[in-house]
Structures are given as C-alpha cells and as structure tokens.
Amino acid sequence: QEQLIESGGGLVQPGGSLTPSCAASGFAFSRYTMGWYRQVPGKQRDLVASITIGDVRTYADSVKGRFTNSRDDANHRVYLKMTRLRPEDTAVYFCRRGTNKYDEHWGEGIQVTVSS
C-alpha cells in the first residue's frame, strides 16, 4: 500500500522555524520527484518546493531563501526546513509523489500555523 505520512507541523511564532517531514512507503521512493505543497481554505493547492531524483531543488518565490527541502532515499523521507516563518506561511502542507496525474500520490497534510 502506497503511503505518504507527514509529521512535524504545529504552531510557531513569526520568525521561528519548523521542519516537517514526510515518510514514504509502498513504492520505489528513490525513483520519484517529491514535492511539498500548501493550501489555505478557499484557495488552490500551490507548490512550495520540490526535489528530483538528482537532488535538483525548486522553490516558490515566496519561500526562496527561507525554506530548504531535502530527501533521504535510504530512509524514504523528505524534509522541509522552514525558517523565518511568516503569518502568510500558515497553511495545510502536503507531501506529493510525482509530477503528473499518472504517478502522483498525496499525503493527508499537516497544519502549520504561524502566529504570535
């Protein structure tokens, strides 16, 4: 059974840091691009960061210089190190496998709230 399970969300003050992770199982993790997306109520789900099988990283403009994603192929995990967090980073964060509708799989998401 293919699974993506996010963890490490929560409440953090503005300027703080958080490093959610996503644990993958049930598929050949090292063969896929992995991504982090986020969504706020009433809006579409947007790409935050992605990392290819060759460790090429892509970031949304709004998080460049503040967020860093990484992958651990041996342990089937991806991480999203988030620093200098802002209230506008508040969202549900999702882990995604793949880059198109034919090979994608989503986690259930975790809440990240940036508030004082």
Secondary structure per residue as TSV (DSSP state, phi and psi in degrees):
chain	resnum	aa	ss	phi	psi
A	1	Q	-	360.0	125.7
A	2	E	-	-76.6	131.5
A	3	Q	E	-142.0	145.6
A	4	L	E	-130.9	122.0
A	5	I	E	-124.7	114.4
A	6	E	E	-86.5	150.3
A	7	S	E	-152.9	164.9
A	8	G	-	95.0	12.6
A	9	G	-	-79.5	-175.2
A	10	G	E	149.0	-163.6
A	11	L	E	-102.6	132.5
A	12	V	E	-143.0	149.6
A	13	Q	-	-78.2	154.3
A	14	P	T	-54.1	137.3
A	15	G	T	89.8	-10.2
A	16	G	-	-83.2	-175.4
A	17	S	-	-131.3	156.0
A	18	L	B	-155.5	144.7
A	19	T	-	-130.9	85.5
A	20	P	-	-66.5	156.0
A	21	S	E	-132.5	163.7
A	22	C	E	-134.6	120.4
A	23	A	E	-99.0	127.5
A	24	A	E	-108.4	146.5
A	25	S	E	-153.9	158.3
A	26	G	S	86.0	5.2
A	27	F	S	-154.2	170.4
A	28	A	-	-79.3	83.6
A	29	F	G	-52.1	-44.4
A	30	S	G	-67.5	-8.6
A	31	R	G	-93.8	0.2
A	32	Y	S	-121.9	144.4
A	33	T	-	-67.8	138.4
A	34	M	E	-119.8	143.1
A	35	G	E	-135.1	158.0
A	36	W	E	-114.8	133.8
A	37	Y	E	-127.2	162.9
A	38	R	E	-141.5	155.4
A	39	Q	E	-147.3	135.7
A	40	V	-	-111.3	156.2
A	41	P	T	-55.2	133.3
A	42	G	T	83.4	0.4
A	43	K	S	-124.0	165.6
A	44	Q	-	-75.6	163.6
A	45	R	-	-83.0	124.6
A	46	D	E	-113.9	147.3
A	47	L	E	-68.1	132.7
A	48	V	E	-101.5	-50.0
A	49	A	E	-159.4	151.0
A	50	S	E	-141.4	158.7
A	51	I	E	-143.1	128.4
A	52	T	-	-85.1	177.2
A	53	I	T	-67.1	-18.8
A	54	G	T	-99.4	16.3
A	55	D	-	65.8	26.6
A	56	V	-	-82.5	125.0
A	57	R	E	-106.6	142.4
A	58	T	E	-128.3	142.1
A	59	Y	E	-134.8	147.7
A	60	A	-	-66.8	146.9
A	61	D	G	-56.3	-34.9
A	62	S	G	-68.5	-16.1
A	63	V	G	-117.3	-3.4
A	64	K	T	-57.9	134.6
A	65	G	T	85.0	-11.4
A	66	R	T	-116.5	-33.6
A	67	F	E	-109.8	146.3
A	68	T	E	-136.7	125.6
A	69	N	E	-105.3	153.6
A	70	S	E	-151.5	165.3
A	71	R	E	-135.4	149.9
A	72	D	E	-124.7	95.4
A	73	D	T	-67.0	-30.5
A	74	A	T	-66.0	-34.2
A	75	N	T	-109.7	8.0
A	76	H	T	57.1	50.6
A	77	R	E	-134.9	150.1
A	78	V	E	-124.0	151.7
A	79	Y	E	-129.3	152.7
A	80	L	E	-131.4	100.0
A	81	K	E	-81.5	116.9
A	82	M	E	-113.6	121.4
A	83	T	-	-122.6	166.8
A	84	R	S	46.2	49.3
A	85	L	-	-65.7	146.8
A	86	R	-	-121.4	156.9
A	87	P	G	-54.9	-33.9
A	88	E	G	-72.2	-6.3
A	89	D	G	-81.9	-7.5
A	90	T	-	-60.9	125.6
A	91	A	E	-177.4	172.4
A	92	V	E	-89.8	128.0
A	93	Y	E	-104.6	132.4
A	94	F	E	-119.9	144.2
A	95	C	E	-96.8	138.2
A	96	R	E	-132.9	138.1
A	97	R	E	-97.3	137.8
A	98	G	S	84.8	178.4
A	99	T	S	-129.0	1.8
A	100	N	S	-147.4	172.2
A	101	K	T	-68.6	-14.1
A	102	Y	T	-84.1	-26.2
A	103	D	T	-124.5	9.9
A	104	E	-	-78.3	152.9
A	105	H	E	-150.8	142.0
A	106	W	E	-119.0	147.5
A	107	G	-	-81.1	177.9
A	108	E	-	-86.5	-13.2
A	109	G	-	93.9	154.6
A	110	I	E	-134.2	149.3
A	111	Q	E	-87.2	132.8
A	112	V	E	-121.5	122.7
A	113	T	E	-122.5	124.6
A	114	V	E	-110.7	109.3
A	115	S	-	-159.4	149.1
A	116	S	-	-94.4	360.0
